[in-house]
Amino acid sequence: MDFYSAEFVSSAKKVLLEAAKVRQLDKPLTRYPERQGASRTILEMNDIMDILVQIDERKQLNVLPNFFAVNSDNLPSPGMDVGMGAAS
């Protein structure tokens, strides 16, 4: 969460909500307000996860479009220990 700005995360949430709306899920999602304040990024990330959980529980993840990064420079790089097995 330290990698992305609050504005970027908020924008991503809006894109996800719009994609879900356009795909006409079997029932509307919970309403998600635009977050403010010091913990905005955390709250927005929690909203994104909650949206995905709701869609997954309805078994409708397959109706969402595939999202991808246009520029890989905008993605955080994994730490050196990620993906490394424990030393024997």
N, C-alpha and C positions, 0 to 999 in steps of 0.2 A: 504494500500500500504506500510505501514511501516513494516508490518509483513514479507513480502517476499523480498528476495534479488533481485537485478536487473538481475542477472544471472538466477535465478529460473524463473522469469517472462519471460525473453527472451526464455528460454527453453520451457516454456509452450506455448508461441506463435508459436514456430517452430513445436511443436507437433500438435497444432490445424491446422496450415497451411498444414502440411503433411497429416493429416487426411482428410481435405477437398480435397486435391489434389488426394488422393487415391480413394475417393468416386466419383470422376468425376462429379462434379457439372455441371449444365446445361451450365454455361459459367465460364471462369476463374475469380478468385478474383483479386482485385486490388493488385498490387505489394507492399509488405511491406518491407522496408529496415531494416537492423539490426541497432538499435538505439545506440547512444553513448552520453556521456556527463552527466552532473549533473541531468538532468531531464529524464534520460533514463527509469527509472521504470514507471513514469507517461506516457511517450510516448508509451511504450510497452503495458501498460494496456489499453490505448486508442485504440491502434491497435487491441488488442484482442476484445474489445467491438465492434469496427467497423467491424471486421471480422464476429462476431456473428450476428450483425445487417444485414449485406449483405446476409448472409445465411438465416436468418429469413425472410427477405423481399422476398426471392425467394421461401419461404415455403419449405425449404429443411433441416431444423434442424434435421428432423428425419433420414437423411442419415448419420449423424455423429455418431461415436461410443459413448457409454456412458462412461464418464470419472468419476473416483472415486479416493479417497485417499487410498493409500496402508497403510499409517500410520496416524492415526488421530492426533498424536502429531504434525504433520506438518500443522495442521489447526489452525487458530486463534480461541480462545474461545470467545464466545459472551460476551458482557458486562453484568453486573448484571441487567441493566435496559431493556435489549432487551427482548421482548416478555412479558413484564409485563404490565398489563393494568393500566390505570390511577387510582389513589386512589379516592374513592368516598367520 
